[in-house]
């Protein structure tokens, strides 16, 4: 039976010979899916293409990113912990990195203290020293390599006041050699990796480690105390080493002049690199903190005569100590 074509039905038109074939039915069409399903499917397709393109690297990149963040956090925490430990090791509260900007002597005792009031700080008997020098310094010739591993380097000169008698203190080179070897020791300030030193003999140094007559030392350190003392004088960047103490030492060290001289260098240089505050004895029978005023005694009762505002147990007595890090 024949029938007439249904004009209401549209038959698919075949493309002309010069046109490519086109599929009208997509076996993976998004029709019938919700919008959220279509978005999710496209995301999975994008991730799949990324994985197919980069292979194992697609998984390695996010893992490495996470590890990098973890390492950064650990580094920051470790640096903070290390800083606290190092500060505790010096026995000081806060280090003032701008100490050289100050204008008054640092480390000199305050208050009107007479020698008779502090017998432990009286100058021992011994060899001669110069009371009044020329108030002019000469630089002892000699340079050296960097001492320590820290990036912060303090350059220093070794100087002696003109007018001193070399036979009294052993001469410029002997003084300079002990300064160099003391600062190079791992028990000294380089021991915690925070600072380094380098000796120069020309140009402007960060520190001038200077052997000084008693009258000049009092002029720089102050006249408040009638005892021979040393200090750090910021306007000149001068680590003032009193020649009388260099020659005769201190009673607390019981004649051990070498150890006392090492103490003088480390203590006054400590003021120069920012450790301004003096420290008391903290444990009976322990080594004294390097920033304790051991020139005037190693018992808290003795040094508190110079600093009555110091908060400390007056009954504690320490042993003499020349080093910031004696355990190194």
C-alpha positions in Angstrom: 0.0 0.0 0.0 1.2 3.4 -0.8 0.7 6.5 1.2 1.3 10.1 1.0 4.3 11.6 2.9 3.6 13.2 6.3 4.5 16.8 5.6 4.4 17.5 9.4 7.4 15.3 10.1 10.9 16.6 9.4 13.3 14.1 8.0 17.0 14.6 8.8 18.6 16.2 5.8 21.7 14.6 4.5 24.6 16.9 4.0 25.6 17.9 0.6 28.6 16.1 -0.8 30.9 19.1 -0.1 29.9 19.2 3.7 31.3 17.1 6.5 29.2 14.6 8.4 27.6 16.0 11.6 26.2 13.9 14.4 22.9 15.2 15.7 22.8 12.9 18.7 25.5 13.3 21.4 25.8 10.0 23.4 27.3 12.1 26.4 25.1 15.1 26.1 24.5 17.2 29.3 20.8 17.3 28.5 18.7 16.0 31.3 21.4 16.8 34.0 21.0 19.5 36.6 23.3 22.6 36.5 25.3 21.5 39.5 25.9 18.1 37.9 27.1 19.7 34.7 29.5 22.0 36.6 30.9 19.1 38.7 31.4 17.0 35.5 33.3 19.8 33.8 35.5 20.1 36.9 36.3 16.4 36.8 37.1 16.7 33.1 39.5 19.6 33.7 41.3 17.7 36.5 41.5 14.6 34.3 43.0 16.6 31.5 45.5 18.1 33.9 46.5 14.7 35.2 46.8 13.3 31.7 49.0 16.2 30.7 51.4 16.3 33.7 51.3 12.7 34.9 53.0 12.2 38.3 53.9 15.8 38.5 50.2 16.7 39.0 50.4 15.0 42.4 53.9 16.2 43.3 53.2 19.9 42.9 50.5 20.2 45.7 52.6 17.9 47.9 55.7 20.1 47.5 53.6 23.2 48.2 52.4 21.8 51.5 55.9 20.7 52.5 57.2 24.2 51.7 54.7 25.8 54.0 55.4 23.3 56.8 59.2 24.0 56.5 58.7 27.7 56.6 56.6 27.5 59.8 59.2 25.2 61.4 62.0 27.6 60.5 60.3 30.6 62.0 59.5 28.7 65.2 63.1 27.4 65.5 64.6 30.8 64.9 62.4 32.2 67.7 63.4 29.4 70.1 67.1 29.8 69.3 67.0 33.5 69.9 65.5 32.9 73.4 68.1 30.2 74.2 71.0 32.4 73.2 69.8 35.3 75.2 69.4 33.1 78.2 72.9 31.7 77.7 74.4 35.2 78.1 72.6 35.8 81.3 71.3 39.2 80.0 67.8 40.5 79.6 67.9 42.5 76.4 70.8 43.4 74.1 70.8 47.0 72.9 72.1 46.9 69.3 72.1 50.8 69.3 74.3 51.1 72.4 76.9 53.1 70.6 74.4 55.8 69.9 74.2 56.6 73.7 76.2 59.5 75.1 77.0 58.5 78.7 79.4 55.9 80.0 78.1 52.3 80.3 79.2 49.9 83.0 80.5 52.6 85.4 79.1 52.3 89.0 76.6 54.9 90.0 76.3 56.8 93.3 79.0 58.3 95.6 80.9 55.2 96.8 84.0 55.5 98.8 86.8 52.9 98.7 86.4 52.2 102.4 82.8 51.2 101.8 83.7 48.4 99.5 86.9 46.6 100.6 86.4 43.8 98.1 86.8 46.4 95.3 90.0 47.9 96.6 92.9 47.8 94.2 95.4 45.0 95.2 99.0 45.8 95.7 101.5 45.2 92.9 103.4 46.8 90.1 103.5 50.4 89.0 100.9 52.0 86.6 100.5 55.4 85.1 98.1 57.7 86.9 97.9 60.5 84.3 98.3 59.8 80.6 98.2 62.2 77.6 94.5 61.7 76.9 95.5 60.8 73.3 95.5 57.2 71.9 97.7 55.5 69.4 96.5 52.5 67.3 98.5 49.4 67.7 99.4 48.1 64.3 98.0 44.8 63.2 95.0 43.3 61.5 93.3 39.9 61.6 90.8 37.6 59.9 87.2 37.4 60.9 86.6 35.8 64.3 83.4 33.8 64.4 80.7 32.7 62.0 78.0 35.4 62.5 77.1 37.8 59.7 77.1 40.8 62.2 80.8 41.7 62.4 82.2 44.2 64.8 85.5 45.7 63.6 87.9 46.8 66.4 91.2 48.5 66.9 93.6 47.9 69.8 94.8 51.2 71.2 97.0 52.4 74.0 96.9 55.9 75.6 100.1 57.9 75.0 102.1 58.5 78.1 101.8 54.9 79.5 105.0 53.2 80.3 105.3 50.0 78.2 107.3 48.2 80.9 104.4 48.5 83.3 101.9 46.6 81.2 104.1 44.5 79.0 104.0 46.7 75.8 101.5 47.3 73.0 101.9 44.0 71.2 101.5 41.9 74.3 98.3 43.8 75.1 97.0 43.5 71.6 97.8 39.7 71.5 95.7 39.0 74.6 92.8 41.0 73.2 92.9 39.1 69.9 93.2 35.7 71.5 90.5 36.4 74.0 87.9 37.5 71.4 88.9 34.5 69.2 88.1 32.0 71.9 84.8 30.1 71.5 84.1 30.8 75.1 84.0 34.5 74.3 81.2 36.4 72.6 81.5 34.6 69.3 80.5 31.4 71.1 76.7 31.7 70.4 77.0 32.6 66.7 75.4 36.1 67.2 78.4 38.3 66.6 81.8 38.1 65.0 84.9 40.4 65.3 87.6 41.5 63.0 90.7 43.6 63.9 91.6 46.6 61.8 94.2 49.3 62.2 92.9 51.9 59.7 89.5 53.5 59.1 86.7 53.9 61.6 86.1 50.8 63.8 83.0 49.8 65.7 85.0 49.4 68.9 88.2 50.9 70.2 89.7 48.5 72.8 91.9 50.9 74.7 94.4 50.6 77.6 93.9 53.8 79.6 95.5 55.6 82.5 93.6 55.9 85.8 92.8 59.6 85.5 91.6 59.3 81.9 89.5 56.3 82.8 87.8 58.3 85.6 87.3 61.2 83.2 85.5 58.9 80.7 83.8 56.6 83.2 82.9 59.2 85.8 84.1 60.3 89.2 81.2 58.9 91.3 83.3 56.0 92.6 86.7 56.3 94.3 87.8 52.9 93.0 89.7 52.0 89.9 87.1 50.9 87.3 86.7 50.4 83.6 83.7 51.0 81.3 82.4 51.5 77.8 82.3 55.1 76.5 79.9 55.3 73.5 80.8 58.7 72.1 84.3 57.4 71.2 83.2 53.8 70.8 85.8 53.2 73.4 86.2 50.0 75.5 88.1 51.6 78.4 90.5 49.2 80.1 91.9 50.8 83.2 95.7 50.2 83.3 95.8 50.0 87.1 93.4 47.0 86.9 95.3 45.5 84.0 98.5 45.6 86.1 97.2 44.6 89.5 93.9 42.7 88.9 91.1 42.4 91.4 90.9 40.7 94.8 88.1 38.3 93.7 90.6 36.6 91.3 93.2 36.0 94.0 96.2 36.9 91.9 95.1 35.2 88.7 96.0 38.2 86.5 95.6 36.3 83.2 92.0 35.3 83.9 91.1 38.7 85.2 92.5 40.4 82.1 90.3 38.1 80.0 87.4 39.0 82.1 88.1 42.7 81.7 88.2 42.3 77.9 85.0 40.3 77.7 83.0 42.3 80.2 83.7 45.7 78.8 83.4 44.5 75.2 80.1 43.0 76.3 78.9 46.5 77.1 80.2 47.7 73.7 78.1 45.2 71.8 74.9 46.0 73.7 74.9 44.1 77.0 74.4 47.2 79.3 72.9 45.7 82.4 75.0 44.2 85.2 74.0 40.8 86.5 74.1 39.3 90.0 75.1 35.9 91.1 72.2 33.6 90.5 73.3 30.3 92.0 75.5 29.8 95.1 78.9 28.4 94.1 78.3 28.7 90.3 80.5 30.6 87.9 79.7 34.3 88.0 77.8 35.8 85.0 80.3 37.6 82.7 78.3 40.8 83.2 78.6 40.7 86.9 80.9 43.4 88.3 83.5 40.9 89.4 86.1 43.7 89.8 84.3 44.5 93.0 83.5 41.0 94.2 81.6 37.9 93.3 79.2 38.0 96.2 75.9 39.7 95.7 76.3 41.5 99.0 79.5 43.1 97.7 78.3 44.3 94.3 74.9 45.5 95.7 76.9 48.1 97.7 77.4 49.7 94.2 73.9 49.0 93.0 71.4 49.0 95.9 68.5 48.9 93.4 69.6 45.5 92.1 67.1 42.8 92.9 69.1 39.7 94.1 69.6 37.3 96.9 72.3 39.0 99.0 73.4 35.6 100.4 74.6 34.2 97.1 78.3 33.9 96.2 79.7 32.9 92.9 83.1 31.9 91.6 85.2 34.1 89.3 84.6 33.7 85.6 86.2 35.3 82.5 83.9 34.0 79.8 80.4 34.6 78.4 80.1 30.9 77.4 82.4 29.0 79.7 80.9 25.6 78.8 81.9 25.9 75.1 
